[in-house]
């Protein structure tokens, strides 16, 4: 049986539900006029990065030569496999796109020399190169970013995922309840590939996609929802009941702590109860630190005991009423801060390379001055942007 992710793969770039798909097409079509030979697509898994390249190739009648960066890790392998792909003409006498997938797979230390070798090949490439990555802001990618056009492929909105799932159901003749299909789209977390795989697995042996059928799948392989686990903790004062709350939840300790930390002040009303609960959470965090430093994983039992039973017995009595437990926005804010700091570091590295100083000195001395120039003098800012080879996002950041 053909996997649906291949059967229903987009055949035109306009079918890709990403705004930057058009910019990717413009980059490839105007490759010979571009200052840079590569485009770096970055975003979470399932955001259509790789399939955008294949859809574009079909659109423009180009050949795709794919190299997975996880398979060509050091300088020798990269020069041998990727070097040949960048030099040889297409076997079908067509133009071609070289796709370097999962650049994150190249390690900075174990695969020493891999990234510098890749950068040298990008600069000399006679064909457009498209690289994909989940996190482009790692400092090991400074040179790659400097020599690439950055295009963000963000996590897809659930309505965009729902639209694709509905289209597949109609073509496969699958009956469905719209609310159930929308719930499946929401649970994907913006991962279109994962949502399509889930839909295909649910369609076997089921005449119709309903909420009941969806419940059998679980929320992305979580045997018991986090909401049920939180109920055991917040609505019980029995440590034995609370202690087993997270045993059936397929979630790591860090994520569990984020959920408990965010919802505890929303559930507990007494300042004394909140103080005792956060005292238990702080002790759990101490054990997490010991696990990271010493790799003593037996401490994990203490972490879960404090997060569950410790928080449960912190209150004097159960609180009446119910609230809707929500996921913390802290992770999103951390990701946004990381992206913002990544842009800052990227600009500083370009300043450092141009002015022959350290990145730290560029951050401390040059960057604040540059921000004032970009905010107050557009003519000089345009010249500096050209000299430093800044992209649109970097220019926008400097103007803020």
N, C-alpha and C positions, 0 to 999 in steps of 0.2 A: 504493500500500500504506500502510495506517495504521501509524504508528510505535507500537510496543508501549508506549512510555511514556505515550501518550494512550489507547490501547486498554485498558490495564490500570491506568489511573489510579484511585486509591482513590475510592470513592463514599460512604464513611462515615468519620467522624472516628475511629471505633474501629479502622479498618483502618490507621491511621498508626502505624508502630512507634516512636513517641516518647512518653515519659512525660508531657511537657509539653503534649501534644495535648489532654488533658483540661482543663488550665488555660486553654488557648486557648478552648475551648468555653465554659468558665465565664465567661471575660472577655466574650465576645460576648453570651452570654445575659443576663449581669448588667450590661450596658454602662451603663444609665441610673443604676445605683447606684455605679459605679466612680468613683474620684477622678480617674482618667486616661482620656483618650479613645483612647489608642493602645496597641498591644502591639508590641514589637520582638522578632521572632524572629531569633536569630542562630545561626550554625553553618556548617560547611563546605558546599561544593557537593554536591548530591545527598542532602541530609539531610531532604528532604520538607517544607521550609519553605513553599514556594508551594502545593504540592499539598494541604497540610493545610488551607489557606484554602478551596480549592475543594471539598474533601471536606466541610468544615464547612458551607459554603454549601448544598450539596446536602442535608445532614442537616437543616438548619434552614429550608430553602426560602427562602434569601436570594439576592439578586443580587450578583455580584462585579463591581466596577468596578476594573479594574487600570490602574495608571499605573506605567511603568518610570522610575525615577529617573534612569537614564542618558539618557533622552530629554527630561526636563524638568529642566534643570540650574540655570538662574538664577532670580532672584526673579520676573521677568515671566512666564516659562513656567510656573513652579509655581503662581502665582496664577491664571493663565488656565485651565490644564487641571485641576489638582488642586482649585482653588477651586470650579470648577463641579461637579466630582464630589461634593464635600462638601456642597454647598448644595442641589442638585437632588434631587427625589424620584425613586424608582425608576420606570422606564418601565412596569414591570409592576405597580406599586402594591404592591410587596413591600418588606420591609426590605432593606438592602444592607450589604455590607462593602466598604470601600475598601482595596485592596491597593496599597501603594507598594513595588514590588519593587526590589531591588538599590540600596539607599540609598547603598552605597559609591561608586556612580557619580557622586555629587555631590562635586565638588572644593572644597576649602576656599578656594583662591585664585582659580582661573580662573572659578569660578562664584559669585563673591562675592554674598552676599545670598540665596543659594538656601536654605541651612539655616535662617536666621532666619525667612524667609518660610514655610517648611514648619512650623516650630514654632508660629507664630501660627495657622496653619490647623488644626493638631492641637488646640490649646486650644479653638477655637471649633467644632469639628466636631460635627454632629448625628448622625453615624453612627460606628460603631466603625471605627477605622483599624488596619490591620496592616501593619507595615513589616518588610522582611527585609534582613539584612546578614550578611556573612561575619565582619567584625571590628567589633564595636560599641564598642570601647574607644578608638578614635581620639579625640583631644581635640576634634575638630571636631563630634563627636556628643554632647558634654556636655549640651546643652540638650534634644536628642532623648531621651537616656536619662532625664533628669530628668522628662520629661513622658510617659514610656512605661512599661508593665509589661514587664520583661525576661524572655523565655522562651528558654532554651537548647535548641537542637536539635543534639545531638551527633552525631558520625560514627557510623553504624550498625554494630552488631556483625555479623561476617560470617555468623553463623547466621541473623540476621534477613534479611539479603540473600539467603542461600541459600533460605530459606523462600519468599520471593517468586519467585525464579527457578524453583524446583521447581513452584510453582503454575502459572506461565506455561507451563512445559514440558508439564504434564499437560493443560492446556486446549488447547494447540496440537498435541498429539499428538507431541511430540518425545521420542525416546528419549535417555537420558543415563546416564552412569556417575556415581554419587553423588560419589565422590572428585573427579572432574573438575569437577562443578558447584560443589562446595565450594571448589575451588581458584579458580574464576572469581570466586566471592563474595569470597574473601580478597584477590585481586588488585585488586578494585574500591576497596580502601582506605576502605570505608564509603560510597562514592558509589553509591547505588542506581540513579540515573538512568543513570550510565555502565555499570553492570553489565547493566541491561536492554538498552541499546543494543548492548553487546558480544554478548549472547546472541542478539539478533536477527540481527546480522551473521554469527555463527557458524552459525546454523541454515540459511542459504542454501547449498544444494548439499551438505549433510551430513545423513546419515540418523540420526546419533547423535552426541551431544556426548561426546567422549572426551578423554583427556589429549593424544593426538596432535593432535586438532583444536584443542585449546586452545593447544598450542605454536605453531600457525600465527598465533595472535593476538598472541603476545608479551605481555610484562608491561606493559600500558598503553602500547603503542607503542614499547617499548624493543627495538631490533633485536638487541641482544645483552645478556644479563643482566649485572648488576653483579657477580655471583659469578664469572662466567667472566673478566671483566676483572680482578678482584682476584687470581684465580689466576695470570694472566700477570705481574702485578706481584710478588706475594709468592713465587711458586714459580720465578722466573727471575732470573738474574743478568746476562742479556744486555740491555743498554739498548735495542737495536733492537727486541727482542720486546716489552719492557715499554712502550716509547714509544707503540706503536699500540694499547695495551690499551683505552683509552676512546674510540677513534675511532668505534666503532659503537654506543656507549651513548648513548641520547638523554637526557642528564642534564647539568645545568649544573655549572660548576666548584665552586660552593659545596657542592652535594650530594655530588659526588665526593670532595671533601676531607673531608667528615664521615664518609663510609664508610671511607676510608683511615685517617684519624686514629683511628677507634674500633677498627678491626680490626688495626692495626699492632702494638700491644703484645700482642695475643692471639696473633699469628703469630710475631713475633720474640721470642726468649728472652734473647739477649745484651743487656746494658745498653748496650754500645758500638753494637750494630746499631740499637737503638731510638733512641739519641741522634742517630746520623747520619741516620736516617729522619726524625726530627722536625726536624732542622736543615733538611732539604730541604723539609719541609712549611712551616716558618716562612718560608723564602725565597719559597715560592710565595705565602704570605699577604701578603708585602711587595708582590709584583707585583699581587695582587688589590686592595690598597689604592691603588696607583698608578692602576689602571684606574678605580676609583671616583672618585678625586680629579681625574684629568686626562683621563679618557675615552680613554685610549690603549689601544684594544682589541687592538693587535698584541701586547701583553704577555701575552695569553691563551695564546699558544703556549708561553711560558716557564712559565706556571702548570701546564699539563698535562704539560710535560716534567719538571718537578721532582716533581710528584705521582706520576708513573708511573716513568720511568727513574731519577729521583733516589732514590725510595724503594727501587726494585729493587736498585740497586747499593750501597745502604747496608749490606747484610748481607755477611758474609764468605763464607757458603755457604748453599745452600738448606736449609731445615728439613724433616726427615722428618715424615711423618704429615699429617693434614688436620684442619681445623676447619671448623665451620659459620660462615660469615661472616654477621654480623648488622648490622642497621641501628642506628645510634646512638640512644640514648634522649635525646640532648641536645636534639633538635628538640622532642620532647614536653615536656621540662622547660622549654625556652624558652617554649613556648606556654603552659604552666601558669603560669609566672612572669608572663607578659604578662597573662593573665587575672586573676591575683591583684593585680598592680600596677594593672590597669584598675579593679578594684573600689575600691582605695585612692584612686585619683585621682577616681573618681566620687563617693565619700563626701566627699572634701575639697572638691570643687566645690560640693556641696550646702551644706556648712558655710559656705563662702566666700560663697555667694549669700545665705544667711540672716543671717549676721553682718556682711556688708558688708566683708569683708577679702579679701586675695588668696588664691589657691589655695595658693601656697607657704607663706604664714603659717598657713593652716589645716592643712597637712600637718605643719609643724614644731611648732606650738603646741597646736592644738585637738585634733587626731586622737589623740595619745597619751593625753590626758586622757579623751577620749570612750571609748577602749578600756577604760580602768579602770572607768568607770561601767557600761558594758555587761557587764563581767565580774562586778561586785560588787553592783549594785543594779538588779534587774529592773524595779521600778516606775518609777524615773526613766528607765531605758533605754527602756521602752515609750513614755513621753511624748516623749522626744527623737526616737525613731524616727518618731513621728507628725508632730512639728514639722518634722523635716528631710526627711520624705517618703522614708524609706529602704525599699528592698524587702527581701525575705527573704534574698537572698544577701548583701546589704550588712550586714544585722543579724548573720547568721552569722559573717561575717568579723570584725566588731567583737568578737564574743564569744570568738573564738579566742585 
